[in-house]
């Protein structure tokens, strides 16, 4: 019987690893108990390129598309990125603090980057996501919860209301809830 490969210092064994410089240490008192779901596509509504990976590694060519000019010098990252086909990428160890949430507040705490794991889905808020993404997301959430004391799953829109709208109305929260064996109070 084959056993799954264990995580290595916060790195998922099945993700394509691409290290981002955009991270830092978590505060000593941080309890990693929140998963934040985001959506991203660069340029907006276009899928399949490597622009998200370039953004998260500070290599995005701001002159390659007019939209990218507003991203010049931006330093952001997420722990994970799930492509439309379900391909899984990891940029920051889950033991570290990725820069995905920005100004945020949830379950009585501010600075959600301190105690959360950020997952980006390739997509645009308001649009639907793919079957392969939901399957990979469910598998990933279960794997994360097996290693960290996850008690909450929320969208960027829930932790930064009014400022962020992702993953948006195209994301099927009931589907995710039904797929995971997490208690219902974990979800927004």
C-alpha positions in Angstrom: 0.0 0.0 0.0 1.4 3.4 -1.0 1.3 6.2 1.5 1.0 9.8 0.5 4.2 11.9 0.4 4.3 14.0 3.6 4.4 17.8 3.6 7.9 19.3 3.9 8.1 22.3 6.1 4.7 23.7 5.0 5.1 22.7 1.3 2.4 20.5 -0.2 4.0 17.4 -1.9 1.8 17.5 -5.0 2.0 21.2 -5.8 4.4 22.7 -8.4 6.7 24.8 -6.2 7.7 28.3 -7.3 9.1 30.3 -4.5 7.8 33.9 -4.0 9.9 36.5 -2.2 6.7 38.1 -1.0 6.2 36.5 2.4 7.4 36.9 6.0 7.2 35.1 9.4 3.9 34.7 11.1 3.6 36.4 14.5 4.6 34.1 17.4 1.0 33.9 18.7 -0.6 33.1 15.3 -2.9 30.1 15.0 -3.3 29.1 11.4 -7.1 28.5 11.5 -8.4 30.3 8.4 -8.4 29.4 4.7 -9.1 32.4 2.4 -10.3 31.8 -1.1 -9.5 34.3 -3.8 -9.8 34.6 -7.6 -7.3 36.1 -10.1 -6.7 36.3 -13.8 -4.2 38.4 -15.6 -5.2 40.3 -17.6 -8.7 40.1 -16.1 -10.8 37.4 -17.9 -7.9 35.8 -19.7 -6.7 32.4 -18.7 -3.9 30.0 -19.3 -0.8 32.2 -19.3 1.9 32.5 -16.7 1.2 36.1 -15.6 -0.1 35.1 -12.2 3.1 33.2 -11.5 5.1 36.2 -12.7 3.1 38.6 -10.5 3.7 36.4 -7.4 7.4 36.2 -8.1 7.9 40.0 -8.9 8.6 39.2 -12.6 5.5 40.5 -14.3 6.4 42.7 -17.2 4.3 45.8 -16.6 4.7 46.9 -20.3 3.3 43.6 -21.7 -0.4 44.7 -21.2 -2.0 48.1 -20.4 -3.7 46.5 -17.3 -0.3 45.5 -15.9 0.9 49.1 -15.5 -1.3 49.4 -12.3 0.5 46.4 -10.9 4.0 47.8 -11.3 5.9 47.4 -8.1 3.1 45.5 -6.4 4.4 42.8 -4.0 1.8 40.1 -3.4 1.6 36.4 -3.1 -0.6 33.5 -2.1 0.2 30.2 -0.7 -1.6 28.3 -3.5 -2.9 28.9 -7.0 -5.3 26.5 -8.8 -5.5 26.8 -12.6 -8.7 26.3 -14.6 -7.5 22.7 -15.3 -6.9 22.0 -11.6 -3.1 22.3 -11.8 -1.8 23.2 -8.3 1.0 25.7 -7.7 2.5 26.8 -4.3 4.5 30.0 -3.8 4.9 30.3 0.0 5.2 27.6 2.7 2.0 27.4 4.8 4.2 27.9 7.8 5.0 31.4 6.6 2.8 34.5 6.1 1.9 35.1 2.5 0.8 38.6 1.3 -2.6 37.8 0.0 -5.3 39.3 2.2 -4.2 43.0 2.6 -6.3 45.1 5.0 -8.7 42.6 6.4 -10.8 41.6 9.4 -12.6 38.3 10.2 -13.8 36.4 13.3 -12.8 39.3 15.6 -9.2 39.5 14.3 -7.5 42.0 11.9 -4.6 41.3 9.6 -5.8 37.9 8.2 -2.4 37.3 6.6 -1.1 36.5 10.1 -3.2 33.3 10.6 -4.5 32.3 7.2 -3.6 30.2 4.2 -4.5 31.9 0.9 -5.7 30.0 -2.1 -6.1 31.7 -5.5 -8.4 30.2 -8.1 -7.8 31.2 -11.7 -10.9 33.1 -12.5 -12.8 36.3 -12.4 -15.3 37.4 -9.8 -18.8 36.8 -11.1 -17.8 34.1 -13.5 -18.1 30.4 -12.8 -15.2 28.1 -11.9 -14.3 24.7 -13.4 -15.0 21.2 -12.1 -11.3 20.5 -11.9 -10.8 23.5 -9.7 -13.5 22.5 -7.2 -12.0 19.0 -7.1 -8.5 20.3 -6.4 -9.8 22.9 -4.0 -11.6 20.3 -1.9 -8.6 18.0 -1.9 -6.3 20.9 -0.9 -8.6 22.2 1.9 -8.8 18.7 3.4 -5.0 18.3 3.2 -4.5 21.7 4.8 -7.0 20.9 7.6 -5.1 17.6 8.3 -2.0 19.7 9.0 -3.3 22.9 10.5 -6.2 23.7 13.0 -8.5 25.1 10.3 -11.8 26.4 11.9 -12.9 28.9 9.1 -13.1 29.1 5.3 -14.0 32.5 3.8 -13.7 34.4 0.6 -11.6 37.5 0.2 -15.0 39.3 -0.1 -15.8 38.2 3.5 -12.5 39.3 5.1 -12.3 42.6 3.2 -15.9 43.6 2.4 -16.3 46.7 0.3 -12.7 46.5 -0.8 -12.6 43.0 -2.4 -15.3 41.0 -4.2 -13.5 37.7 -5.0 -14.2 34.9 -5.5 -17.6 36.5 -6.1 -21.1 35.3 -7.0 -19.8 32.8 -9.5 -18.2 30.7 -6.7 -20.4 27.9 -5.5 -20.1 28.0 -1.7 -22.8 25.3 -1.2 -20.9 22.9 -3.5 -17.7 23.4 -1.5 -19.5 23.0 1.8 -21.1 19.7 0.6 -17.7 18.4 -0.6 -15.9 19.1 2.6 -16.5 17.3 5.9 -15.9 20.5 7.8 -18.5 21.7 10.3 -21.0 24.2 8.7 -19.9 27.0 11.0 -16.5 27.0 9.3 -18.1 28.8 6.3 -19.4 32.3 5.8 
